[in-house]
Amino acid sequence: MVAQKIIIKNPTGLHLRPAGNLCKEAMKFKSKVTFIYDEKNVANAKSVLSVLGACIKSGDEIELICNGEDESEALEHLIQYIKDGLGE
């Protein structure tokens, strides 16, 4: 298992389009991809409804967690994808 904290800098947070983009990217990997928000709640990064339900806004910090055979590659790619603005 690998994990890293990151602040969502996308101006609109994780609304429908960036949430969908994040899920699409997460699904490219075999590893389980989740994130912790509000220090205790967990969301499945491969589920649009789970990501939307987290209500992540710009400036919120999440801890992205990848667990599986391609976990390091998944974490590195997804952190960079978030830094690059989630396709927006």
SULQUIWO-V222075 format. One record per backbone hydrogen bond with DSSP energy under -0.5 kcal/mol. CO is the residue of the C=O (numbers start at 1). NH is the residue of the N-H. Records with the same first field share a line. If there is no record, write none. Layout:
# SULQUIWO-V222075
CO: NH, NH
This chain:
# SULQUIWO-V222075
2: 66
4: 64
6: 62
7: 9
8: 59
10: 13
13: 15
15: 19
16: 20
17: 21
18: 22
19: 23
20: 24
21: 25
22: 26
23: 27
25: 28
26: 29
32: 34, 67
33: 45, 46
34: 65
35: 43
36: 63
37: 40, 41
41: 37
43: 35, 45
44: 47
46: 48
47: 51
48: 52
49: 53
50: 54
51: 54
52: 55
56: 14
57: 60
60: 8
62: 6, 64
63: 36
64: 4
65: 34
66: 2
67: 32
68: 71
70: 74
71: 75
72: 76
73: 77
74: 78
75: 79
76: 80
77: 81
78: 82
79: 83
80: 84
81: 86
82: 85
85: 88
